[in-house]
């Protein structure tokens, strides 16, 4: 359990839907795993993929059971610049916001 998981658990005491956005270089595997079966928490991890720790977070990792389709992974290759990143990420986050309609966001 990490600090983001604890924060989300606290948010769930007040809010029905929490969006977790992870935009660092590593896959947000700990938070994703903690809420893998939940439809109240959507995780979105934008991360370097391939031969890079922890090596998880493929497009096919989408959650399970009640949480199926509540895990969004956006694996990126080396060489992504700011403009490419923005063009790629903005429409994904907009779609998540429009469909999931989170009441709280943990970034």
ABEGO torsion letter per residue (X at the ends): XBAAAAAAAAAAAABABBBBBBABABBBAAAAAAAAABAABBBBBBBBBEBBOAGBGBAABAEBEAABGABBBBBBBBGBBAAAAAAAAAAAAAAAAAAAGBABBBX
